[in-house]
Amino acid sequence: MRFKLKNKDTPTFFEFLERQARFAATGMSLLHSYCETHDEKTADAVIRAETEGDMVRRVLIDELNKTFITPFDREDLFRFSSHLDEILDYAKTSVDEIRLFNVRPDDEMIDVTAALVEMCEHIILAVANIEHHPAISKDEAIYVKSLENKIGDMTTKALALLFEDDDHKKIFKYREIYRHLNHTADIGDQAMDLLLDIMVKML
């Protein structure tokens, strides 16, 4: 059964989630660009994307609180939205830490953020196809989960290189940023686990 909110001009919950996924991808793409260019205007754009993404989530939650019938379990919908929000939050956190620690992103950080951009692009495809093309959505979710393993390996290798440096302050600063980037991939993986569970319940 197709689900619509009571006002035909109001986006469906599926559309709200896709909007959130797109903001997450935008924020991550801007973070990657910032790592490459060190352009502070790009960093500022990450902050704006996070603020705009928060507003989309606030509207979704408001609609959720006003709606009696949802396309799938209300708690799952809230958790899935929260995961998408966390991905965007970590893009902002990474920018904040790069600035605060006065870090110049290295090649490994550029590569990790590029992989996170790819992950976010496929999260969009997974979310966009939940309602009408569940087989495509499932394939995309599984691919995103494979990227989590790839990103985990990349961050481990980046840390191994980092630990060869004798500058302990540098190690601490970069390690914190890599820890958050790796956790971003973990959140993407958790979001796809939840999406796959939701799809089973929708059958």
C-alpha positions in Angstrom: 0.0 0.0 0.0 1.4 3.4 -1.0 1.6 5.8 1.9 0.9 9.5 1.7 0.7 12.1 4.4 -2.7 13.8 4.7 -1.7 16.9 2.8 -0.9 15.9 -0.8 1.6 18.8 -1.0 3.6 17.4 1.9 6.4 15.0 1.0 6.1 11.4 2.0 8.3 10.0 4.7 10.3 8.2 2.0 10.9 11.5 0.3 12.0 13.1 3.6 14.5 10.3 4.2 15.8 10.7 0.6 16.3 14.4 1.3 18.2 13.6 4.4 20.4 11.2 2.5 21.1 13.8 -0.1 22.2 16.3 2.5 24.5 13.7 4.1 26.1 13.1 0.7 26.4 16.8 0.0 28.1 17.4 3.4 30.5 14.5 2.8 31.3 15.6 -0.7 32.1 19.1 0.7 34.3 17.6 3.4 36.2 15.7 0.8 36.6 18.8 -1.3 37.8 20.7 1.8 40.4 18.0 2.5 41.7 18.4 -1.1 41.6 22.2 -1.4 41.8 23.5 2.2 39.3 26.2 1.1 37.7 27.6 4.2 34.6 28.6 2.2 34.1 24.9 1.5 34.4 24.2 5.2 31.7 26.8 5.9 29.5 25.1 3.3 29.7 21.8 5.3 28.4 23.7 8.3 25.5 25.1 6.4 24.7 21.7 4.9 24.5 20.2 8.4 22.2 23.0 9.6 19.9 22.5 6.6 19.9 18.8 7.1 18.9 19.2 10.7 15.9 21.3 9.5 14.8 18.5 7.2 15.0 16.1 10.1 13.0 18.4 12.4 10.2 18.7 9.8 10.2 14.9 9.4 9.9 14.4 13.2 7.2 17.0 13.4 5.2 15.2 10.7 5.9 11.9 12.4 4.4 13.3 15.7 1.3 14.5 13.8 0.7 11.3 11.8 -1.1 8.2 13.1 -0.2 5.9 10.2 3.4 5.5 9.0 4.8 3.5 6.0 6.7 1.3 8.5 7.4 1.1 12.2 7.5 4.5 13.8 10.6 3.6 15.9 12.4 2.3 12.9 11.6 5.5 10.9 13.0 7.6 13.8 16.2 5.5 14.1 16.8 5.5 10.4 16.4 9.3 10.2 18.8 9.5 13.2 21.5 7.5 11.4 21.3 9.7 8.3 21.6 12.8 10.6 24.6 11.3 12.3 26.5 10.9 9.0 26.1 14.6 8.3 27.0 15.5 11.9 30.3 13.6 11.5 31.1 15.5 8.4 30.7 18.7 10.4 32.6 17.3 13.3 35.5 16.4 11.0 35.6 20.0 9.7 35.5 21.3 13.2 38.4 19.2 14.3 40.5 19.9 11.2 40.2 23.5 12.0 40.6 23.2 15.8 43.6 21.0 15.6 45.1 23.0 12.7 45.5 19.8 10.7 46.4 19.7 7.0 44.6 16.6 5.6 47.0 14.0 4.2 46.6 11.8 1.2 45.1 9.0 3.3 42.4 11.3 4.7 41.5 12.5 1.2 41.2 8.8 0.1 39.0 7.9 3.1 36.7 10.9 2.6 36.4 10.0 -1.1 35.3 6.5 -0.1 32.7 8.0 2.3 31.4 10.1 -0.5 30.9 6.9 -2.6 29.1 5.3 0.4 26.8 8.3 0.8 25.9 8.2 -2.9 24.9 4.6 -2.7 22.9 5.3 0.5 20.9 7.7 -1.6 20.1 5.0 -4.1 19.2 2.6 -1.3 16.8 5.1 0.3 15.4 6.3 -3.0 14.3 2.8 -4.1 12.8 1.5 -0.8 9.2 2.1 -1.8 9.0 1.1 -5.5 12.2 -0.9 -6.3 13.1 -2.9 -3.2 15.4 -5.3 -5.0 17.5 -2.3 -6.1 17.4 -0.9 -2.6 18.6 -4.2 -1.2 21.5 -4.4 -3.7 22.6 -0.9 -2.8 22.4 -1.5 0.9 24.6 -4.6 0.6 27.1 -2.6 -1.5 27.2 0.1 1.2 28.0 -2.5 3.8 30.9 -3.7 1.7 32.2 -0.2 1.6 32.2 -0.1 5.4 34.8 -2.9 5.4 36.9 -1.1 2.8 36.8 2.1 4.7 37.8 0.3 7.9 40.8 -1.2 6.2 41.7 2.2 4.8 41.6 3.9 8.2 43.6 1.1 9.8 46.4 1.5 7.2 46.3 5.3 7.6 46.7 4.9 11.3 49.6 2.4 10.8 51.4 5.0 8.7 50.6 7.7 11.2 52.1 5.8 14.2 55.4 5.7 12.4 55.7 9.5 13.1 57.6 10.7 16.2 55.3 13.7 16.7 52.9 12.5 19.4 50.7 15.6 19.2 50.3 15.1 15.4 49.4 11.4 16.0 46.7 12.4 18.6 45.2 15.0 16.3 45.0 12.9 13.2 43.9 9.8 15.1 40.8 11.7 16.4 39.8 12.7 13.0 40.3 9.2 11.5 38.3 7.7 14.4 35.4 9.9 13.5 35.7 9.1 9.8 35.7 5.4 10.6 32.7 5.8 12.9 30.9 7.5 10.0 31.3 4.4 7.9 30.0 2.3 10.9 26.9 4.5 11.0 26.3 4.0 7.3 26.6 0.3 7.8 24.1 0.4 10.7 21.7 2.4 8.6 21.8 -0.2 5.9 21.2 -3.0 8.4 18.1 -1.2 9.6 17.0 -0.6 6.0 17.2 -4.3 5.3 15.2 -5.1 8.4 12.6 -2.5 7.4 12.3 -4.1 4.0 11.6 -7.5 5.5 8.9 -6.0 7.6 7.3 -4.3 4.6 6.9 -7.6 2.7 
